[in-house]
Amino acid sequence: MMEVENLVVGAGPAGLAISALLSKHHIPYKIIEKENSVGAAWRTHYDRLHLHTIKSLSHLPLVPYPKDYPRYVPKNLFIEYMEDYAKTFQIQPAFQEELLEAKKNSNTKWEVTTNKEKYLVKNLIICTGYNHTPYIPHWENENTFQGEILHSKNYRNAKPFIGKKVLIVGIGNTGGELAIDLIENGVNTSICVRSPLRVVPRELFGIPMQIMAFLLSQLPLKIADGISQFLLYLTTYDLSEFGIQTPSYGSVRQVAEMEKIPLVDIGTVQLIREKKLRVFPGIKKFDSHGVEFVNNQKENFDAILLCTGFQSNLKKFFPNEDIFTEKGYPKIRGKECQKGLYFLGFTNHVSGFLRYIGVEAKNILQEIQRRK
C-alpha cells in the first residue's frame, strides 16, 4: 500500500478548498478525481446556470472572485475561477482515479482502494459532491411511454425540445429555471408539483436574500423562521389557485432542518401566474403518449424532464460503516466523523452552500493540524 498522510477525494469546489488550505499551511496531501478536470460536475450543468448566491459570499477560501465578475456568477466563469484557483495553489489532482472503497484497519488508519491504487491513509477527506448521482424515480407503465424521459443532468439547453410538449417533474431551483429556459425558447412547458412549495425572491427590498438569510441564521431558529415567514408573506404570491400550497414553516427552518433549498424565484412564479407554465399534481402512471396524474387528469407529452435531484451515493464507499442518514448523507460533516475521516461539501446551509464549504474546510484544517 502507498502511505498518504492526507487523501482528498474529489476535485470540485470542496476538494479544491481543502487542498488550498493544506497547501498554504505546507501540509502534505494527495487529491484524486474520477474525471479528467477540476469542477467536472459543473461542466455538465445546463448552459444558463448562474449561482443564486452573491459572489462576495460564494468564493472559495483565500481567493475572492475577480472584480469584473457579475454579482451572480455564471457557470462558465465559475469554471474559469476553479481552474485559476487550482493553478494558484498548484493543486494537481490525479485524474481518472476513482474511489472504490474505504475501510478502517486495526491501527485506526484508512485502507483506501481506487481503480488505480491502494492507500494507507491517516486523514481521509471525502469531497465527492452533494449532487453525485441523479435520483430517478419510477412509475407504473413508464416503459410504455413512446416519448423521451431524461434527467436534468442531461439537459443543456432548449434546442432539442423546440416544437415538443414537455413536462418538468419537480420545482426545485433546477426545475424552476429550466421551465424559464424552455418557455423563453417557445417550448410548450408544464411542471409537476407534488408538495408544498416555499418560494423566496433572489433579492428582498434590493438586498440579496443570501445576506438576509445569513443575518437570520445568527438568531435562534424559532425566531429566525418566524421573521422569514413574515417577510415572505409580504413579498411572495399565494399560488394556491394553481394547486401549489405554502408550507407551514419558513425558509430558515426548511434549510436548517430539512436541508432543502427553497425555490429562488427568478421568473418562474410570474410564468405560473401568467399561465404560460401549467401546473399539474404528482404523476400516478404513464401511458404510451403521456401521463395520468394523481387527480386522474390525463395529458399527452413528448418529453418528460426529471428535475428530481441527486443522491450522494456515499454508502457504497463505506459498506461497513453506520455513519449516514436515511437519505445517505453523512451524519457528521465539516469535522471529524470518525478518527481520521472527514466529509466536506455535504451541507446545504442557509447562508449559502459555497460559503459554508469555506467554513467547514477551515474547521477540518484546524482538526488536522491538532492531530499532527
QUIBEL-V490649 format. One record per residue. N is the residue number from 1. PHI is phi in radians with two decimals (none if undefined). D_CENTER is the distance of its C-alpha to the mean C-alpha in Angstrom with 2 decimals. Layout:
n=N phi=PHI d_center=D_CENTER
n=N phi=PHI d_center=D_CENTER
//
This chain:
n=1 phi=none d_center=34.03
n=2 phi=-1.50 d_center=32.75
n=3 phi=-1.50 d_center=32.40
n=4 phi=-2.32 d_center=29.47
n=5 phi=-1.22 d_center=29.12
n=6 phi=-2.33 d_center=25.37
n=7 phi=-2.04 d_center=23.04
n=8 phi=-1.77 d_center=19.50
n=9 phi=-1.95 d_center=17.42
n=10 phi=1.93 d_center=14.86
n=11 phi=-2.01 d_center=15.28
n=12 phi=-1.53 d_center=11.91
n=13 phi=-0.96 d_center=11.57
n=14 phi=-1.18 d_center=12.11
n=15 phi=-1.10 d_center=14.93
n=16 phi=-1.16 d_center=16.49
n=17 phi=-1.08 d_center=16.52
n=18 phi=-1.23 d_center=18.40
n=19 phi=-1.11 d_center=20.54
n=20 phi=-1.10 d_center=21.65
n=21 phi=-1.19 d_center=22.72
n=22 phi=-1.12 d_center=24.53
n=23 phi=-1.07 d_center=26.22
n=24 phi=-1.03 d_center=27.34
n=25 phi=-1.71 d_center=28.95
n=26 phi=1.00 d_center=30.52
n=27 phi=-1.76 d_center=28.97
n=28 phi=-1.18 d_center=29.04
n=29 phi=-2.77 d_center=25.97
n=30 phi=-2.25 d_center=24.82
n=31 phi=-2.12 d_center=21.40
n=32 phi=-2.07 d_center=20.67
n=33 phi=-2.53 d_center=18.22
n=34 phi=-1.27 d_center=18.45
n=35 phi=-1.65 d_center=18.18
n=36 phi=-1.95 d_center=20.64
n=37 phi=-2.76 d_center=18.84
n=38 phi=-1.29 d_center=16.63
n=39 phi=1.03 d_center=13.10
n=40 phi=-1.04 d_center=13.72
n=41 phi=-1.11 d_center=10.35
n=42 phi=-1.17 d_center=10.28
n=43 phi=-1.23 d_center=13.78
n=44 phi=-1.68 d_center=13.07
n=45 phi=-1.26 d_center=10.99
n=46 phi=-1.10 d_center=13.38
n=47 phi=-1.07 d_center=16.12
n=48 phi=-1.50 d_center=15.93
n=49 phi=-1.04 d_center=12.42
n=50 phi=-2.23 d_center=12.86
n=51 phi=-1.11 d_center=11.04
n=52 phi=-1.58 d_center=11.67
n=53 phi=-1.87 d_center=12.70
n=54 phi=-1.31 d_center=16.11
n=55 phi=-1.11 d_center=17.00
n=56 phi=-1.21 d_center=19.21
n=57 phi=-2.09 d_center=16.49
n=58 phi=-2.32 d_center=13.74
n=59 phi=-1.49 d_center=15.79
n=60 phi=-1.43 d_center=16.01
n=61 phi=-0.98 d_center=19.06
n=62 phi=1.43 d_center=22.49
n=63 phi=-2.28 d_center=21.80
n=64 phi=-1.18 d_center=21.15
n=65 phi=-1.20 d_center=20.36
n=66 phi=-0.98 d_center=23.60
n=67 phi=-1.08 d_center=25.48
n=68 phi=-1.46 d_center=25.59
n=69 phi=-1.21 d_center=21.82
n=70 phi=-1.20 d_center=21.11
n=71 phi=-0.98 d_center=19.64
n=72 phi=-1.90 d_center=16.37
n=73 phi=-1.28 d_center=15.75
n=74 phi=-1.34 d_center=15.46
n=75 phi=-0.90 d_center=13.67
n=76 phi=-1.11 d_center=17.05
n=77 phi=-1.29 d_center=17.95
n=78 phi=-1.15 d_center=14.78
n=79 phi=-1.12 d_center=15.61
n=80 phi=-1.04 d_center=19.20
n=81 phi=-1.06 d_center=18.33
n=82 phi=-1.13 d_center=16.72
n=83 phi=-1.09 d_center=19.81
n=84 phi=-1.16 d_center=22.15
n=85 phi=-1.08 d_center=20.56
n=86 phi=-1.07 d_center=21.20
n=87 phi=-1.17 d_center=24.73
n=88 phi=-1.01 d_center=25.44
n=89 phi=-1.78 d_center=24.99
n=90 phi=0.91 d_center=26.30
n=91 phi=-1.44 d_center=23.29
n=92 phi=-2.19 d_center=24.36
n=93 phi=-1.13 d_center=22.13
n=94 phi=-1.45 d_center=23.95
n=95 phi=-1.34 d_center=22.31
n=96 phi=0.98 d_center=22.27
n=97 phi=-2.06 d_center=22.57
n=98 phi=-1.99 d_center=20.45
n=99 phi=-1.14 d_center=20.36
n=100 phi=-1.92 d_center=22.28
n=101 phi=-2.82 d_center=23.31
n=102 phi=-2.41 d_center=23.88
n=103 phi=-2.56 d_center=26.62
n=104 phi=-1.32 d_center=28.75
n=105 phi=-1.91 d_center=32.35
n=106 phi=-1.20 d_center=35.37
n=107 phi=-1.71 d_center=35.11
n=108 phi=1.07 d_center=31.70
n=109 phi=-1.74 d_center=30.14
n=110 phi=-1.88 d_center=27.48
n=111 phi=-1.62 d_center=28.58
n=112 phi=-1.98 d_center=25.82
n=113 phi=-1.96 d_center=26.30
n=114 phi=-2.06 d_center=24.67
n=115 phi=-1.27 d_center=25.91
n=116 phi=-2.19 d_center=28.15
n=117 phi=-2.71 d_center=29.17
n=118 phi=-2.07 d_center=29.73
n=119 phi=-2.15 d_center=29.07
n=120 phi=-1.94 d_center=30.41
n=121 phi=-2.13 d_center=27.93
n=122 phi=-1.36 d_center=28.54
n=123 phi=-2.18 d_center=25.00
n=124 phi=-1.92 d_center=22.01
n=125 phi=-2.03 d_center=18.64
n=126 phi=-1.61 d_center=15.71
n=127 phi=-2.29 d_center=12.77
n=128 phi=-1.41 d_center=11.61
n=129 phi=1.85 d_center=7.85
n=130 phi=-1.11 d_center=5.45
n=131 phi=-1.83 d_center=4.93
n=132 phi=-1.56 d_center=8.66
n=133 phi=-2.23 d_center=10.76
n=134 phi=-1.01 d_center=10.85
n=135 phi=-1.60 d_center=12.22
n=136 phi=-2.11 d_center=15.49
n=137 phi=-1.28 d_center=17.84
n=138 phi=-2.33 d_center=21.55
n=139 phi=-2.34 d_center=24.45
n=140 phi=-1.07 d_center=28.21
n=141 phi=1.16 d_center=29.90
n=142 phi=-1.09 d_center=26.80
n=143 phi=-1.24 d_center=28.71
n=144 phi=-1.50 d_center=31.39
n=145 phi=-1.17 d_center=29.23
n=146 phi=-1.52 d_center=30.63
n=147 phi=-1.50 d_center=27.80
n=148 phi=-1.82 d_center=24.49
n=149 phi=-2.08 d_center=21.42
n=150 phi=-2.46 d_center=18.28
n=151 phi=-1.51 d_center=14.53
n=152 phi=-1.02 d_center=12.46
n=153 phi=-1.02 d_center=11.57
n=154 phi=-1.69 d_center=15.29
n=155 phi=-1.59 d_center=15.66
n=156 phi=-1.98 d_center=16.78
n=157 phi=-2.77 d_center=19.12
n=158 phi=-1.43 d_center=21.62
n=159 phi=-0.91 d_center=24.61
n=160 phi=-1.17 d_center=24.72
n=161 phi=-1.89 d_center=24.67
n=162 phi=-1.10 d_center=27.44
n=163 phi=1.52 d_center=30.25
n=164 phi=-1.92 d_center=28.24
n=165 phi=-1.90 d_center=27.25
n=166 phi=-2.07 d_center=23.55
n=167 phi=-1.96 d_center=21.85
n=168 phi=-1.58 d_center=18.14
n=169 phi=-1.85 d_center=16.98
n=170 phi=1.93 d_center=14.43
n=171 phi=-2.10 d_center=14.15
n=172 phi=-1.32 d_center=10.66
n=173 phi=-1.17 d_center=9.76
n=174 phi=-1.20 d_center=9.68
n=175 phi=-1.04 d_center=12.88
n=176 phi=-1.12 d_center=14.45
n=177 phi=-1.35 d_center=14.21
n=178 phi=-1.20 d_center=15.36
n=179 phi=-1.07 d_center=18.17
n=180 phi=-1.07 d_center=19.29
n=181 phi=-1.05 d_center=19.27
n=182 phi=-1.16 d_center=21.33
n=183 phi=-1.16 d_center=23.73
n=184 phi=-1.07 d_center=24.38
n=185 phi=-1.78 d_center=25.53
n=186 phi=1.38 d_center=27.80
n=187 phi=-1.51 d_center=26.02
n=188 phi=-1.18 d_center=27.04
n=189 phi=-2.21 d_center=23.78
n=190 phi=-2.20 d_center=23.20
n=191 phi=-2.41 d_center=20.28
n=192 phi=-1.76 d_center=20.18
n=193 phi=-2.17 d_center=19.36
n=194 phi=-1.62 d_center=20.11
n=195 phi=-2.09 d_center=19.33
n=196 phi=-0.97 d_center=20.03
n=197 phi=-2.15 d_center=17.76
n=198 phi=-1.69 d_center=17.20
n=199 phi=-1.90 d_center=17.25
n=200 phi=-2.24 d_center=17.27
n=201 phi=-1.28 d_center=18.72
n=202 phi=-1.19 d_center=17.07
n=203 phi=-2.30 d_center=20.36
n=204 phi=-2.14 d_center=22.89
n=205 phi=0.96 d_center=26.54
n=206 phi=1.44 d_center=25.51
n=207 phi=-1.80 d_center=23.40
n=208 phi=-0.94 d_center=19.65
n=209 phi=-1.03 d_center=17.98
n=210 phi=-1.07 d_center=15.97
n=211 phi=-1.16 d_center=19.46
n=212 phi=-1.04 d_center=20.67
n=213 phi=-1.14 d_center=17.82
n=214 phi=-1.08 d_center=18.51
n=215 phi=-1.13 d_center=22.20
n=216 phi=-1.13 d_center=21.80
n=217 phi=-1.16 d_center=19.87
n=218 phi=-1.41 d_center=23.18
n=219 phi=-1.66 d_center=25.03
n=220 phi=-0.99 d_center=25.51
n=221 phi=-0.98 d_center=22.88
n=222 phi=-1.09 d_center=25.48
n=223 phi=-1.20 d_center=26.79
n=224 phi=-1.05 d_center=23.51
n=225 phi=-1.23 d_center=22.33
n=226 phi=-1.11 d_center=25.78
n=227 phi=-1.13 d_center=25.68
n=228 phi=-1.11 d_center=22.32
n=229 phi=-1.06 d_center=23.78
n=230 phi=-1.14 d_center=26.91
n=231 phi=-1.11 d_center=25.35
n=232 phi=-1.27 d_center=23.18
n=233 phi=-1.09 d_center=26.33
n=234 phi=-1.35 d_center=28.10
n=235 phi=-2.08 d_center=25.60
n=236 phi=-2.15 d_center=23.88
n=237 phi=-1.57 d_center=25.63
n=238 phi=-1.40 d_center=26.65
n=239 phi=-1.88 d_center=25.45
n=240 phi=-1.11 d_center=27.40
n=241 phi=-1.15 d_center=29.85
n=242 phi=-1.77 d_center=27.15
n=243 phi=1.47 d_center=26.34
n=244 phi=-1.88 d_center=23.26
n=245 phi=-1.68 d_center=23.82
n=246 phi=-1.63 d_center=22.58
n=247 phi=-1.18 d_center=21.58
n=248 phi=-1.41 d_center=24.03
n=249 phi=-2.01 d_center=21.69
n=250 phi=-1.57 d_center=20.20
n=251 phi=-1.21 d_center=16.78
n=252 phi=-1.14 d_center=17.29
n=253 phi=-1.14 d_center=18.08
n=254 phi=-1.05 d_center=15.26
n=255 phi=-1.30 d_center=12.64
n=256 phi=-1.17 d_center=15.09
n=257 phi=-1.70 d_center=16.26
n=258 phi=-1.85 d_center=13.82
n=259 phi=0.91 d_center=10.49
n=260 phi=-2.02 d_center=9.82
n=261 phi=-1.35 d_center=9.14
n=262 phi=-1.10 d_center=12.29
n=263 phi=-1.28 d_center=12.90
n=264 phi=-1.42 d_center=13.56
n=265 phi=-1.42 d_center=16.69
n=266 phi=-2.08 d_center=17.71
n=267 phi=2.44 d_center=20.28
n=268 phi=-1.12 d_center=19.19
n=269 phi=-1.08 d_center=21.44
n=270 phi=-1.11 d_center=24.37
n=271 phi=-1.12 d_center=24.15
n=272 phi=-1.17 d_center=24.35
n=273 phi=-1.12 d_center=27.23
n=274 phi=-1.45 d_center=29.02
n=275 phi=1.09 d_center=28.65
n=276 phi=-1.46 d_center=27.26
n=277 phi=-2.05 d_center=24.25
n=278 phi=-1.35 d_center=25.67
n=279 phi=-1.98 d_center=24.03
n=280 phi=-2.15 d_center=24.68
n=281 phi=-1.37 d_center=24.10
n=282 phi=-1.14 d_center=22.73
n=283 phi=-1.44 d_center=24.04
n=284 phi=-1.62 d_center=27.04
n=285 phi=-2.88 d_center=27.94
n=286 phi=-1.78 d_center=28.42
n=287 phi=-2.34 d_center=31.66
n=288 phi=-1.15 d_center=32.64
n=289 phi=-2.00 d_center=31.89
n=290 phi=3.12 d_center=29.14
n=291 phi=-2.35 d_center=28.05
n=292 phi=-1.95 d_center=29.66
n=293 phi=-1.57 d_center=27.70
n=294 phi=-1.15 d_center=28.26
n=295 phi=-1.58 d_center=30.80
n=296 phi=1.27 d_center=32.74
n=297 phi=-1.28 d_center=32.18
n=298 phi=-2.03 d_center=32.02
n=299 phi=-2.63 d_center=30.65
n=300 phi=-1.56 d_center=30.72
n=301 phi=-2.48 d_center=27.83
n=302 phi=-1.63 d_center=27.64
n=303 phi=-2.61 d_center=23.96
n=304 phi=-2.04 d_center=21.14
n=305 phi=-1.90 d_center=17.59
n=306 phi=-1.51 d_center=15.12
n=307 phi=-1.80 d_center=11.96
n=308 phi=-1.80 d_center=11.58
n=309 phi=1.54 d_center=8.06
n=310 phi=-2.36 d_center=7.64
n=311 phi=-2.19 d_center=9.43
n=312 phi=-1.33 d_center=9.81
n=313 phi=1.02 d_center=13.38
n=314 phi=-1.38 d_center=14.77
n=315 phi=-1.03 d_center=17.96
n=316 phi=-1.14 d_center=19.54
n=317 phi=-1.41 d_center=19.81
n=318 phi=-2.24 d_center=21.53
n=319 phi=-1.12 d_center=23.66
n=320 phi=-1.89 d_center=26.10
n=321 phi=-1.96 d_center=24.04
n=322 phi=-1.69 d_center=23.40
n=323 phi=-2.24 d_center=20.51
n=324 phi=-2.13 d_center=17.66
n=325 phi=-1.34 d_center=16.97
n=326 phi=-1.06 d_center=17.71
n=327 phi=-1.46 d_center=14.11
n=328 phi=1.61 d_center=14.18
n=329 phi=-1.72 d_center=12.45
n=330 phi=-1.07 d_center=14.90
n=331 phi=-1.22 d_center=17.36
n=332 phi=-2.13 d_center=17.90
n=333 phi=-2.35 d_center=15.39
n=334 phi=1.29 d_center=16.27
n=335 phi=-2.77 d_center=19.88
n=336 phi=-1.09 d_center=22.12
n=337 phi=-1.51 d_center=21.19
n=338 phi=-2.30 d_center=24.37
n=339 phi=-0.99 d_center=26.91
n=340 phi=1.39 d_center=25.39
n=341 phi=-2.17 d_center=21.90
n=342 phi=-2.34 d_center=18.79
n=343 phi=-2.13 d_center=15.03
n=344 phi=-2.25 d_center=13.01
n=345 phi=1.60 d_center=9.36
n=346 phi=-2.15 d_center=8.62
n=347 phi=-2.08 d_center=9.26
n=348 phi=-1.45 d_center=7.85
n=349 phi=-1.91 d_center=11.10
n=350 phi=-1.08 d_center=13.15
n=351 phi=-1.53 d_center=14.15
n=352 phi=2.10 d_center=10.88
n=353 phi=-1.08 d_center=8.02
n=354 phi=-1.19 d_center=9.92
n=355 phi=-1.02 d_center=13.18
n=356 phi=-1.29 d_center=12.75
n=357 phi=-0.99 d_center=12.17
n=358 phi=-1.08 d_center=15.65
n=359 phi=-1.08 d_center=17.08
n=360 phi=-1.20 d_center=16.22
n=361 phi=-1.07 d_center=17.36
n=362 phi=-1.17 d_center=20.63
n=363 phi=-1.10 d_center=21.12
n=364 phi=-1.14 d_center=20.83
n=365 phi=-0.98 d_center=23.20
n=366 phi=-1.10 d_center=25.69
n=367 phi=-1.19 d_center=25.73
n=368 phi=-1.14 d_center=26.34
n=369 phi=-1.10 d_center=29.07
n=370 phi=-1.19 d_center=30.71
n=371 phi=-1.42 d_center=30.80
n=372 phi=-1.14 d_center=32.64
//
